[in-house]
Amino acid sequence: MIHEFKTYRAAPGKIAALIKRFEQTTMPIFARLGIEVLHCWTSTAEPDAFFYMVRFASAEAGKDAWAAFGADAEWKAAKAASETEGPLLASQTTVYLQPTAFSPFSS
């Protein structure tokens, strides 16, 4: 099992729109494509950041899922429609995590 911890940094003044798009558009597309979202977070210490974690059966499964997401017509249309006044996302990072054998959630 591979986990990806993602951090999205919103463009100035765009965090609410970024989170709304993720909730209303991205999450349903992820579900359709088999991208399993484990949890989403915000932080008062980083008000322009949005964090989430997904997991895949393997690194290859993750690579394939992200390729399908990037090519998805519904995603492309929704992204374009939500960014008529500029991009919502300023930057993003991904940390790839593998559970240890002793982790309570190792499966």
TISE-71426 format. One record per residue: chain; residue in three letters; x, y, z of N, C-alpha, C, O, CB in turn. Coordinates in pm, whole numbers, plus 50000, padded with zeros to 5 digits. Atoms other than C-alpha are relative to their C-alpha. Glycine has a CB too. Layout:
% residues N
ATOM/A/ALA/X/Y/Z/X/Y/Z/X/Y/Z/X/Y/Z/X/Y/Z .
...
END
This chain:
% residues 107
ATOM/A/MET/50084/49883/50000/50000/50000/50000/50089/50124/50000/50185/50133/50077/49904/49999/50122 .
ATOM/A/ILE/49927/49873/50008/50131/50346/49906/49905/50112/50040/49792/50118/49992/50058/50023/49856 .
ATOM/A/HIS/50077/49883/49961/50005/50663/50072/50069/50124/49943/50191/50132/49939/49987/50010/50155 .
ATOM/A/GLU/49949/49872/50047/50045/51009/49926/49940/50109/50087/49818/50121/50099/49967/50024/49849 .
ATOM/A/PHE/50044/49886/49922/50027/51312/50153/50024/50123/49914/50138/50156/49882/50075/50009/50138 .
ATOM/A/LYS/49991/49888/50092/49952/51616/49939/49972/50131/50073/49884/50139/50159/49901/49982/49884 .
ATOM/A/THR/50020/49865/49950/49980/51983/50026/49975/50091/49881/50056/50098/49788/50122/50049/50083 .
ATOM/A/TYR/50033/49900/50102/49810/52242/49809/50012/50138/50064/49957/50161/50171/49855/49977/49940 .
ATOM/A/ARG/49990/49861/49959/49902/52608/49851/49915/50081/49902/49940/50080/49782/50151/50051/50002 .
ATOM/A/ALA/50092/49924/50084/49626/52832/49723/50064/50130/49952/50149/50188/50019/49871/50031/50076 .
ATOM/A/ALA/49963/49867/50047/49683/53139/49511/49938/50101/50098/49839/50069/50163/49950/50025/49851 .
ATOM/A/PRO/50052/49901/49904/49626/53457/49716/49849/50020/49986/49797/50046/49877/50072/50133/49981 .
ATOM/A/GLY/50143/49978/49995/49264/53487/49820/49914/49889/49941/49793/49906/49927/49968/50123/49931 .
ATOM/A/LYS/50073/50106/50071/49166/53156/49656/49978/49872/50080/49929/49773/50025/50074/49965/49875 .
ATOM/A/ILE/50010/50125/49925/49169/52901/49940/49856/49949/50008/49833/49829/49993/50055/50019/50141 .
ATOM/A/ALA/50139/50044/49990/48790/52893/49980/49953/49938/49868/49886/49835/49869/49908/50117/50039 .
ATOM/A/ALA/50038/50053/50131/48740/52839/49606/50071/49867/49972/50012/49776/49914/50034/50101/49889 .
ATOM/A/LEU/49926/50124/50020/49011/52570/49600/49936/49886/50078/49918/49777/50025/50147/50018/50044 .
ATOM/A/ILE/50063/50104/49918/48850/52377/49885/49862/49965/49947/49824/49848/49945/49991/50046/50147 .
ATOM/A/LYS/50133/50027/50056/48503/52415/49733/50011/49913/49875/49935/49817/49859/49928/50134/49965 .
ATOM/A/ARG/49981/50081/50121/48628/52278/49399/50040/49858/50037/49992/49762/49977/50105/50063/49908 .
ATOM/A/PHE/49958/50133/49960/48797/51989/49575/49881/49920/50053/49861/49804/50014/50110/50008/50107 .
ATOM/A/GLU/50115/50069/49941/48485/51902/49774/49893/49965/49896/49846/49852/49891/49939/50085/50109 .
ATOM/A/GLN/50115/50017/50089/48226/51946/49499/50034/49934/49867/49948/49870/49807/49938/50132/49975 .
ATOM/A/THR/49964/50051/50133/48418/51845/49187/50106/49890/50006/50087/49782/49951/50051/50113/49914 .
ATOM/A/THR/49888/50093/50001/48747/51671/49259/49966/49869/50071/49996/49762/50019/50121/50064/50066 .
ATOM/A/MET/50033/50122/49925/48620/51427/49522/49914/49903/49919/49946/49784/49915/49928/50036/50130 .
ATOM/A/PRO/50079/50094/50081/48347/51280/49295/50079/49941/49882/50061/49824/49848/49876/50070/49947 .
ATOM/A/ILE/49918/50053/50111/48594/51248/49007/50099/49898/50054/50118/49792/49995/50075/50115/49927 .
ATOM/A/PHE/49909/50097/49937/48847/51080/49236/49925/49869/50026/49976/49762/49995/50058/50057/50132 .
ATOM/A/ALA/50077/50121/49969/48576/50836/49350/49974/49920/49874/49987/49798/49873/49867/50036/50069 .
ATOM/A/ARG/50028/50069/50127/48484/50755/48991/50125/49931/49946/50115/49824/49885/49946/50099/49897 .
ATOM/A/LEU/49875/50054/50053/48849/50692/48905/50070/49904/50097/50175/49849/50064/50093/50113/49965 .
ATOM/A/GLY/49941/50092/49903/48920/50485/49216/50114/50058/50082/50195/49983/50137/50049/49881/49930 .
ATOM/A/ILE/49900/49934/49915/49141/50741/49392/49938/50012/50138/49844/50089/50158/50043/50141/49942 .
ATOM/A/GLU/50057/50006/49865/49076/50673/49760/50057/50110/50089/50175/50108/50123/50027/49863/50062 .
ATOM/A/VAL/49961/49892/49909/49087/50985/49976/49977/49952/50142/49866/49915/50179/49920/50132/49971 .
ATOM/A/LEU/50010/50045/49862/49160/50892/50336/49957/50110/50095/49880/50087/50188/50132/49943/50046 .
ATOM/A/HIS/50034/49889/49911/49134/51234/50496/50043/50131/49935/50133/50134/49850/50068/49983/50139 .
ATOM/A/CYS/49967/49865/50044/49145/51608/50427/50014/50089/50123/49944/50070/50222/49893/50056/49901 .
ATOM/A/TRP/49975/49911/49887/49275/51883/50654/50021/50143/49954/50061/50169/49840/50120/49952/50079 .
ATOM/A/THR/49954/49862/50009/49314/52256/50689/50075/50027/50130/50070/49947/50223/49881/50102/49978 .
ATOM/A/SER/49922/49967/49881/49535/52429/50944/49991/50149/50028/50012/50231/49939/50148/49957/49983 .
ATOM/A/THR/50002/49858/49964/49493/52754/51131/50140/50061/49991/50154/50182/49971/49944/50019/50142 .
ATOM/A/ALA/49863/49952/50010/49873/52781/51125/50040/50031/49855/50132/50109/49831/50096/49896/50058 .
ATOM/A/GLU/49973/49978/50142/49870/52773/50743/49867/50021/49928/49818/49929/49861/50080/49880/49938 .
ATOM/A/PRO/50135/49979/50050/49542/52933/50634/49984/49991/49848/49872/49975/49799/49953/50133/50044 .
ATOM/A/ASP/50009/50011/50145/49624/52922/50261/50039/49861/49950/50065/49842/49831/50089/50103/49935 .
ATOM/A/ALA/49962/50136/50037/49704/52549/50266/49883/49904/50020/49798/49922/50107/50121/49954/50082 .
ATOM/A/PHE/50097/50109/49992/49490/52242/50209/50080/49871/49988/50164/49858/49900/49889/50011/49887 .
ATOM/A/PHE/49925/50124/49995/49617/51895/50291/49904/49882/49982/49790/49886/50028/50077/49987/50134 .
ATOM/A/TYR/50080/50122/50007/49488/51551/50199/50090/49880/49977/50204/49892/49933/49895/50010/49888 .
ATOM/A/MET/49926/50124/50016/49597/51189/50192/49917/49902/49919/49797/49885/49941/50038/49939/50137 .
ATOM/A/VAL/50061/50105/50081/49520/50923/49934/50085/49875/50013/50200/49880/50057/49985/50043/49850 .
ATOM/A/ARG/49919/50122/50002/49627/50563/49906/49967/49918/49876/49858/49922/49820/49976/49916/50128 .
ATOM/A/PHE/50009/50086/50116/49687/50319/49627/50060/49864/50034/50143/49852/50124/50072/50064/49877 .
ATOM/A/ALA/49948/50135/49978/49757/49947/49611/50150/49991/49970/50222/49912/50031/49924/49899/49912 .
ATOM/A/SER/49858/50001/50037/50095/50020/49451/50037/50134/49938/49949/50215/49905/50030/49884/49900 .
ATOM/A/ALA/49953/49877/50065/50307/50300/49309/49949/50006/49856/49911/50112/49808/50154/50008/50003 .
ATOM/A/GLU/50049/50006/50139/50206/50187/48959/49852/50034/49993/49810/50105/49902/50025/49861/49940 .
ATOM/A/ALA/50143/49968/49997/49835/50204/49050/49980/50150/50020/49892/50209/49958/49929/49921/50112 .
ATOM/A/GLY/50007/49856/49980/49889/50559/49175/50036/50077/49875/49968/50173/49838/50090/50041/50113 .
ATOM/A/LYS/49958/49934/50124/50073/50659/48861/49890/49993/49895/49861/50092/49828/50129/49934/49945 .
ATOM/A/ASP/50108/50017/50098/49794/50519/48644/49878/50084/50035/49816/50145/49947/49960/49853/49991 .
ATOM/A/ALA/50117/49922/49956/49521/50686/48852/50022/50149/49975/49931/50218/49929/49972/49976/50148 .
ATOM/A/TRP/49973/49857/50023/49689/51028/48834/50001/50032/49852/49957/50140/49812/50132/50040/50063 .
ATOM/A/ALA/50004/49977/50146/49734/50992/48458/49856/50007/49952/49821/50092/49871/50076/49887/49925 .
ATOM/A/ALA/50142/49998/50038/49363/50910/48423/49934/50129/50047/49852/50186/49975/49927/49877/50059 .
ATOM/A/PHE/50058/49876/49949/49273/51208/48640/50041/50118/49913/49956/50199/49874/50044/50024/50146 .
ATOM/A/GLY/49952/49889/50082/49489/51447/48439/49940/50004/49862/49928/50111/49802/50148/49992/49987 .
ATOM/A/ALA/50059/50010/50134/49331/51325/48115/49847/50007/50001/49785/50010/49895/50044/49872/49933 .
ATOM/A/ASP/50145/50008/49987/48973/51325/48247/49932/50126/49945/49965/50237/49986/49961/49978/50146 .
ATOM/A/ALA/50068/49887/50064/48743/51546/48037/49918/50081/50100/49915/50204/50093/49908/49950/49888 .
ATOM/A/GLU/50079/49928/49899/48516/51632/48331/50091/50087/50086/50058/50201/50117/49920/49901/50088 .
ATOM/A/TRP/49905/49924/49919/48817/51741/48538/50053/50121/49921/50059/50231/49975/50117/49911/50044 .
ATOM/A/LYS/49946/49890/50081/48961/51951/48254/49898/50114/49988/49933/50231/50000/50040/49949/49861 .
ATOM/A/ALA/50105/49898/50015/48629/52130/48203/49975/50072/50132/49961/50195/50134/49870/49936/49950 .
ATOM/A/ALA/50025/49939/49869/48573/52189/48575/50115/50091/50041/50093/50200/50096/49978/49892/50105 .
ATOM/A/LYS/49883/49919/49966/48926/52318/48625/49997/50131/49922/50017/50238/49979/50131/49923/49971 .
ATOM/A/ALA/50005/49880/50083/48893/52560/48335/49889/50094/50046/49909/50216/50053/49980/49962/49852 .
ATOM/A/ALA/50113/49917/49957/48553/52682/48454/50028/50068/50134/49982/50180/50157/49874/49916/50011 .
ATOM/A/SER/49973/49944/49867/48682/52741/48809/50116/50099/49999/50141/50166/50099/50028/49889/50098 .
ATOM/A/GLU/49882/49915/50005/48988/52933/48692/49988/50114/49899/50088/50160/49844/50121/49917/49968 .
ATOM/A/THR/50019/49890/50095/48834/53202/48471/50064/50130/50049/50097/50217/49969/49852/50023/49975 .
ATOM/A/GLU/49936/49881/49944/48980/53464/48708/50140/49969/50053/50192/50039/50140/49914/50059/50113 .
ATOM/A/GLY/49865/50037/49962/49315/53292/48746/50005/49868/50074/49904/49821/50124/50061/50108/50085 .
ATOM/A/PRO/49983/50129/49934/49455/52972/48892/49963/50004/50148/49985/50105/50215/50142/49952/49985 .
ATOM/A/LEU/50030/50012/49857/49333/52855/49232/50121/49949/50076/50136/49977/50195/49881/49907/50022 .
ATOM/A/LEU/49887/50067/49936/49652/52663/49306/50130/50072/49967/50162/50094/49851/50008/49853/49956 .
ATOM/A/ALA/49870/49936/50020/49986/52836/49358/50110/49895/49991/50204/49909/49912/50030/50099/50113 .
ATOM/A/SER/49900/50107/50002/50186/52518/49430/49944/49877/50069/49844/49883/50140/50132/50046/50068 .
ATOM/A/GLN/50039/50123/49934/50160/52161/49542/50123/49914/50024/50220/49919/49948/49895/49923/49917 .
ATOM/A/THR/49894/50096/49971/50383/51900/49700/49937/49866/50035/49823/49859/50080/50091/50051/50116 .
ATOM/A/THR/50044/50135/49967/50352/51527/49747/50112/49930/50076/50228/49935/50037/49962/49919/49872 .
ATOM/A/VAL/49909/50085/49924/50517/51308/50008/49945/49859/49989/49829/49835/50021/50013/50047/50152 .
ATOM/A/TYR/50040/50140/50015/50505/50933/49938/50035/49926/50129/50150/49929/50174/50069/49934/49877 .
ATOM/A/LEU/49982/50066/49871/50459/50728/50254/49966/49852/49991/49870/49814/49924/49913/50067/50107 .
ATOM/A/GLN/50027/50143/49989/50475/50356/50323/49989/49967/50148/50078/50003/50225/50110/49915/49930 .
ATOM/A/PRO/50014/50033/49858/50344/50222/50655/50112/49908/50048/50160/49823/49973/49863/49934/50025 .
ATOM/A/THR/49907/50092/49938/50589/50056/50887/49924/49873/50038/49801/49873/50043/50068/50063/50124 .
ATOM/A/ALA/50061/50127/49961/50524/49696/50991/49924/50013/50133/49828/49939/50156/50108/49891/50011 .
ATOM/A/PHE/50062/49986/49869/50426/49815/51340/49893/50110/50004/49837/50138/50110/50106/50029/50103 .
ATOM/A/SER/50104/49896/50003/50187/50090/51228/49863/49941/50029/49831/49833/49978/49999/50071/49864 .
ATOM/A/PRO/50135/50050/49973/49833/50049/51365/49915/49991/49873/49819/49915/49867/49931/50090/50101 .
ATOM/A/PHE/50075/49999/50125/49709/50118/51012/50087/49951/49885/50093/50015/49780/49945/50141/49970 .
ATOM/A/SER/49903/50047/50099/49962/49912/50818/49939/49933/49879/50010/49905/49782/50094/49905/50065 .
ATOM/A/SER/50058/50065/50119/49715/49752/50580/49941/50101/49905/49889/50063/49800/49893/49901/50039 .
END
